[in-house]
């Protein structure tokens, strides 16, 4: 199928929360949009997330303490971090850039940039939730962080101070206050933080599916194929799909998460996009163990009550995107979930996903160096579900030739030149 010149105003490549938010924003604002993904919308990293709308998450994975804590994180059986040394040696650019961004001044800049961007998150997502009639999927019951040790809590003081500096509202809780909110927690508790006004999604894939349905009702087109490469020119972009067809559009947005760099001709292939592999396990009959997402800080995961049950989601594995699942990560989550809730049996489901991560913990959002007809929007690491809506609005503004409603200078692809 060779279609005529610019049959679409915008092609969106990737149908996770970022891609579907982009497609729905653009379609409802009058653009003619095609979204392409060989997999069911929302079935990738969006599906497996911790489900939090984490407007408080302005603290990057990068941290000055990484220099002293890295040996323990890499060798301890109780560490939420797993690192494949051979993968690191094959990707020195990403690893060295990541470490460079662990310096204190860099971390403060990253936190401030994320904090400012997160203030736009609700305004970007809420209109899409309403458009998709998905209000019933949103749970407004705040969020908790808990620390089991004094040393762990004290090591987080700088991070918590940065949260306050970015206007994040939270209360510090005693062990008794934490247990009053969540009496089923059984691990030691030294302190907790209660993030007021936080919320989560009971079924993120269903949210994306409803957004897709509304997108199609508004006249948008979904094509279950990959875009393997593109050729931009002055008038638009030609996209080449996995079945050998060509499609024309005025603009093309790359929102394919950790696989964005695999699409040739977009300019994304030249950026240092890495992958933080994350895992979750699910206990179908234990969703009532907590009433809100509870993040166990030292253990590096959330326990989240979902429509499907209790999800234990987190950890970071630095490894090749297509490496086999690491059973040690699954075993770690199972072991720690039993410490958190007691003997709750074997999990009913396990999952591995791929967080798209830039070495400075900031997303890439903006026109590609290859062509301003190609707009890049990926690399949201742990907060794609939170920032998907506002990113979609920004990409829509760019595709319409308008100045985005918030400053995205710090997210420009050219920052890695």
C-alpha positions, 0 to 999 in steps of 0.5 A: 500500500503506497498512500498519497502525499501526507495522508495523515498529519501525524504518525505516532510510533508506539502505543504505550501511555506516551504514544496513546496520549499523543494520539488522543491529544492530537486527534481531539485537537483536529489532526488526522492521526495514525498510531502504529504498534504491532502489540496491543496498546498499553501491553508493554511497560505501561501494563507492568508499572507500579500504577502510580501517578507519581507527581512527587517523583522528582528524585532521579535514580542518579544519586551522589551516594551511588559512588559509595553504595554501588559495591554493596548494591552490586553484590548484596543478595538483598539489593534491588539493583542487578547489573550485567557487567558485560552489558556495561562494558559494551555500553560505556557511553551510557554508563559513564554519562550516568555516573557523571550525572550522579554528581550533587550539582547535576542531581539538584538540576535534574530534580528541579527540572523534573519537579517543574515538569511534574507540575503539568502532569495532571493537566496533561492526563486528566482531560484524556481520562475524562475523554476516555471515560476512565475516571473509574480506573483512578484511585484517589487514596494517596501514597506511602513511602516507608523506611525500615531502618534509621540509616536508610531514612537518614540517607534519604534526607537530601532527597526529601529536602529536594522534594520539599524544594519542588513543592511536593507535599508530604507528612512524616509519619511515625511507625504507629502512624504508618501501621494505622494507615496500613495495618497489614505491613509486617516489615520493620518500620522506622519512618514513613512519608505520606504523599497527600493527593497522590493517586494510582491507576487500578488497571493501566492497560485498560486505561490505554485501551479506553483511550484507544477506543475514544481515539478511534471514535474521533476518527483516528486510525490504529495499525498493528504493525511496526514502523521500521524506518522513516525518510523525512523531507521538507514536506513530511515523512515517509514511514516504512512499515514491517509489511513493506508498505509506505505511509506519508504524514506531515510529522512522525512522533517516536514514542516507542519507549526502550525500542525507540532507537531501533527505528532507522532514520529518526535520529533516535538511533544516535542517542544514548537510550538505555534500558532499566529492566523492571519486574513485577509479581502478582498475588491475585487474592491479596489485593486488600493487603494495602489500601494505597501504593506503598513503596518500601524505600530500601527494598526498591519496590511498590506494593500496589492494590489493583483490579487484578490483585496485589502487584509487587513492582520494582527493582532495576536490572541493567542488562540488554533489552532482549536478555532472558528474564533474571530469575534472581530478580523475581525471587528477590521480589517474592522474598521481600513481599513475604517480609512485607506481608507474611506468608502469602504464597506463591505469586500467580503471575510474573512480568519483565518490562523495559523502562526507557532511560536516558543517562541524565534521568530526563526524557527526550522530547523535541524535534529530532536532529535528523529533521524537525518533521520527526518528533522524539518523545521517550525516555521517561524511565520510572514515570512514563505513566505520570508524564504520558499525558503532558508529553502527548500534549507537547508533541501535539503542540509541536506537530501543529507548529505551536509553541509548547505550553511548558518549557521543554528546553532541558529535554531537547535531543540535542543536549547529548551533542 
